[in-house]
Amino acid sequence: MHSLSIKFLNKNDIYQDIVLNSSTTSVIGKNASGKTTFLKKLALPSKDIKLIFDNTDLNALSLSKRSLLLSWLPHCEKPSFNFKVMDFILLGRYPIHKGIPTLKDYQIAEIYLEHLGVKELKDRDILSLSKGEYQKINIVRVLICQTSLVILDEPFSNLDISSIATLVNLLKSEAQDKDRMIISSFHDVNIANVFSTDSFISLTKGKINFHTSISSSILESIYDIKLREIEGFYSIF
């Protein structure tokens, strides 16, 4: 099991240091609460945050060495320039193949494409994909480097129910069976609760809190709305 220590160097009353030991952590909060900003601080080198991952100071590493430990999926739109899907995916393994993909790189990419049920897209142009198809391809691009730490910003955007179920199962399998720590933000608290059972980070007006579980009362304080719990799921209706 991995460990990630998050220390905020510019202390104020909205930040608290956090130590994560769970293989999966859900980040939740209202729109504009600071989820994306927080995840960017984890994913990208920052002067106001110190990250110790398995006794390694990520800030002390070069970008090339850091990219072998940490993969990052930002919340973004499709690029304005074209790529073949497979070429785009293989960018995720650039820290390993250094621009000259091997047969192994292609094989790993195809395995993840198959896991997400989108192997038939590998020869398509990126710009021809739907938003949902592009999101799946982008997730494959992030996962194929097989880093120990993965940070995802809203990975389920534009995905249908079936695709969400497939992706949740894939991410949990990656975390548990392949010993990866995955931190992901969510809009849907029920998906967040399925993804992680013991590690949650909430952001409320920029304030960061850590929880080992979530409940109706915790969620009501985060979202300012009454929720009903029905057999472990939360509803506003």
C-alpha positions as CSV (number, residue, x, y, z in Angstrom):
1,M,0.0,0.0,0.0
2,H,1.2,3.5,-0.9
3,S,1.3,6.6,1.3
4,L,0.9,10.2,0.2
5,S,1.7,13.1,2.6
6,I,0.3,16.5,1.5
7,K,1.8,19.4,3.4
8,F,0.7,23.0,2.7
9,L,3.7,25.4,3.0
10,N,1.6,28.6,2.9
11,K,-0.4,27.9,6.0
12,N,-3.8,29.5,6.7
13,D,-7.0,28.5,8.2
14,I,-8.5,26.8,5.1
15,Y,-5.7,24.2,4.6
16,Q,-4.9,21.2,6.7
17,D,-2.1,18.7,6.1
18,I,-3.4,15.3,4.9
19,V,-1.9,11.8,4.8
20,L,-3.5,9.4,2.4
21,N,-3.0,5.6,2.8
22,S,-6.0,4.3,0.9
23,S,-5.7,2.9,-2.6
24,T,-8.6,5.1,-3.7
25,T,-9.6,8.6,-2.6
26,S,-12.6,10.6,-3.7
27,V,-12.6,14.4,-3.9
28,I,-16.0,16.0,-3.6
29,G,-17.5,19.5,-3.3
30,K,-19.8,22.0,-5.0
31,N,-19.0,23.7,-8.3
32,A,-16.2,26.3,-7.8
33,S,-15.3,24.9,-4.4
34,G,-11.7,24.4,-5.5
35,K,-11.5,20.7,-6.5
36,T,-9.7,21.3,-9.8
37,T,-7.2,23.8,-8.2
38,F,-6.5,21.4,-5.4
39,L,-5.9,18.5,-7.8
40,K,-3.6,20.7,-10.0
41,K,-1.5,21.4,-6.9
42,L,-1.1,17.7,-6.4
43,A,-0.4,16.9,-10.0
44,L,1.9,19.7,-11.1
45,P,5.0,21.0,-9.4
46,S,4.0,23.7,-6.9
47,K,6.0,25.9,-4.5
48,D,3.2,26.1,-1.9
49,I,2.7,22.3,-1.5
50,K,5.0,19.5,-0.5
51,L,4.2,15.9,-1.6
52,I,5.9,12.9,0.0
53,F,5.0,9.8,-1.9
54,D,6.3,6.5,-0.4
55,N,9.1,8.5,1.3
56,T,10.0,10.3,-2.0
57,D,9.8,14.1,-2.2
58,L,8.0,14.6,-5.5
59,N,9.0,18.3,-5.6
60,A,12.7,17.3,-5.5
61,L,12.4,15.2,-8.7
62,S,12.9,16.3,-12.2
63,L,9.8,16.4,-14.4
64,S,11.0,13.3,-16.3
65,K,11.4,11.3,-13.0
66,R,8.2,12.7,-11.5
67,S,6.3,11.6,-14.6
68,L,7.3,8.0,-14.0
69,L,5.6,8.1,-10.6
70,L,2.6,10.3,-11.3
71,S,0.0,10.5,-14.0
72,W,-2.6,13.3,-14.3
73,L,-5.9,13.6,-16.1
74,P,-7.0,17.3,-16.3
75,H,-10.6,18.3,-17.0
76,C,-10.2,19.5,-20.6
77,E,-11.8,19.7,-24.1
78,K,-10.6,17.9,-27.2
79,P,-7.5,19.4,-28.8
80,S,-8.0,21.6,-31.8
81,F,-5.4,19.7,-33.8
82,N,-5.8,16.1,-35.1
83,F,-4.1,12.9,-33.9
84,K,-4.7,9.3,-34.7
85,V,-6.2,7.7,-31.5
86,M,-3.3,5.3,-31.0
87,D,-0.7,8.0,-31.5
88,F,-2.5,10.2,-28.9
89,I,-2.7,7.3,-26.4
90,L,1.0,6.5,-26.7
91,L,1.8,10.0,-25.6
92,G,0.9,8.7,-22.1
93,R,3.9,6.3,-22.2
94,Y,6.4,9.0,-23.5
95,P,8.3,9.0,-20.2
96,I,9.1,5.3,-20.9
97,H,9.5,5.1,-24.7
98,K,11.0,8.6,-25.2
99,G,9.3,9.1,-28.5
100,I,10.0,5.6,-30.0
101,P,7.2,3.3,-29.0
102,T,7.9,-0.4,-28.9
103,L,5.7,-3.4,-29.4
104,K,5.2,-3.6,-25.6
105,D,3.8,0.0,-25.6
106,Y,1.3,-0.9,-28.3
107,Q,0.3,-4.0,-26.5
108,I,-0.3,-2.2,-23.2
109,A,-2.4,0.4,-25.0
110,E,-4.5,-2.2,-26.7
111,I,-5.1,-4.0,-23.4
112,Y,-6.5,-0.8,-21.8
113,L,-8.6,0.0,-24.9
114,E,-10.1,-3.4,-24.6
115,H,-10.8,-3.0,-20.9
116,L,-12.9,0.1,-21.7
117,G,-14.5,-1.4,-24.8
118,V,-13.1,1.1,-27.3
119,K,-10.5,-1.0,-29.2
120,E,-12.3,-0.3,-32.5
121,L,-11.4,3.4,-32.1
122,K,-7.6,3.0,-32.2
123,D,-7.3,4.0,-35.9
124,R,-9.8,6.8,-35.8
125,D,-8.9,10.5,-35.8
126,I,-9.2,12.2,-32.4
127,L,-11.4,15.0,-33.8
128,S,-13.9,12.5,-35.1
129,L,-14.7,11.2,-31.6
130,S,-17.7,12.1,-29.5
131,K,-17.0,13.7,-26.2
132,G,-17.6,10.4,-24.4
133,E,-15.3,8.5,-26.7
134,Y,-12.6,11.1,-26.3
135,Q,-12.9,10.9,-22.5
136,K,-12.4,7.1,-22.6
137,I,-9.3,7.6,-24.9
138,N,-7.9,10.2,-22.6
139,I,-8.3,7.9,-19.6
140,V,-6.4,5.2,-21.4
141,R,-3.7,7.7,-22.2
142,V,-3.3,8.4,-18.5
143,L,-3.4,4.8,-17.3
144,I,-1.0,3.2,-19.7
145,C,2.1,4.7,-18.1
146,Q,1.2,2.5,-15.2
147,T,2.5,5.0,-12.6
148,S,2.0,4.3,-8.9
149,L,0.1,7.6,-8.3
150,V,-2.8,8.6,-10.6
151,I,-4.8,11.9,-10.2
152,L,-8.0,12.3,-12.1
153,D,-10.2,15.4,-12.5
154,E,-13.8,14.4,-13.2
155,P,-13.0,11.2,-15.2
156,F,-16.7,10.4,-15.7
157,S,-17.6,13.6,-17.6
158,N,-19.6,12.8,-20.7
159,L,-19.9,9.1,-19.9
160,D,-23.1,7.1,-19.9
161,I,-24.1,4.8,-17.0
162,S,-22.7,1.6,-18.6
163,S,-19.4,3.3,-19.3
164,I,-19.2,4.7,-15.8
165,A,-19.7,1.2,-14.3
166,T,-17.0,-0.2,-16.5
167,L,-14.6,2.6,-15.6
168,V,-15.3,2.4,-11.8
169,N,-14.5,-1.3,-12.0
170,L,-11.3,-0.7,-14.0
171,L,-10.0,2.0,-11.7
172,K,-10.7,-0.1,-8.6
173,S,-9.0,-3.1,-10.2
174,E,-6.0,-0.9,-11.1
175,A,-5.8,0.4,-7.5
176,Q,-6.3,-2.9,-5.7
177,D,-4.7,-5.5,-8.1
178,K,-1.9,-3.4,-9.5
179,D,-1.1,-1.5,-6.3
180,R,-1.8,2.0,-7.6
181,M,-3.0,5.0,-5.6
182,I,-5.8,6.8,-7.4
183,I,-7.2,10.2,-6.4
184,S,-10.3,11.3,-8.3
185,S,-12.8,14.1,-8.1
186,F,-16.5,13.5,-8.6
187,H,-19.8,15.4,-9.0
188,D,-21.9,12.4,-8.1
189,V,-21.5,11.6,-4.4
190,N,-22.9,8.1,-5.0
191,I,-20.2,7.2,-7.5
192,A,-17.6,8.7,-5.1
193,N,-18.9,6.5,-2.3
194,V,-18.6,3.4,-4.5
195,F,-15.1,4.4,-5.7
196,S,-13.7,4.9,-2.2
197,T,-15.1,3.5,1.0
198,D,-12.6,5.0,3.5
199,S,-10.9,8.0,2.1
200,F,-12.7,11.3,1.1
201,I,-11.5,14.8,0.7
202,S,-14.1,17.5,0.7
203,L,-13.8,21.1,-0.3
204,T,-16.2,23.8,1.0
205,K,-15.5,27.4,-0.1
206,G,-11.9,26.4,-0.5
207,K,-11.5,24.7,2.9
208,I,-10.1,21.2,2.7
209,N,-11.3,18.4,5.0
210,F,-10.5,14.7,5.2
211,H,-13.1,12.1,6.0
212,T,-12.9,8.3,6.5
213,S,-16.5,8.0,5.5
214,I,-19.4,10.2,4.3
215,S,-22.9,10.5,5.7
216,S,-26.0,12.6,5.1
217,S,-24.9,15.2,7.7
218,I,-21.4,15.5,6.2
219,L,-22.8,15.8,2.6
220,E,-25.4,18.4,3.8
221,S,-22.7,20.5,5.2
222,I,-20.8,20.3,1.9
223,Y,-23.6,20.9,-0.5
224,D,-26.1,23.0,1.6
225,I,-29.0,20.7,0.7
226,K,-31.0,18.1,2.5
227,L,-30.3,14.5,1.4
228,R,-32.0,11.2,2.0
229,E,-30.0,8.0,2.5
230,I,-31.7,5.0,0.9
231,E,-29.9,1.7,1.3
232,G,-26.5,3.4,1.2
233,F,-27.3,5.8,-1.6
234,Y,-28.0,9.5,-1.3
235,S,-30.9,11.3,-3.0
236,I,-32.2,14.8,-3.1
237,F,-35.7,13.6,-3.9
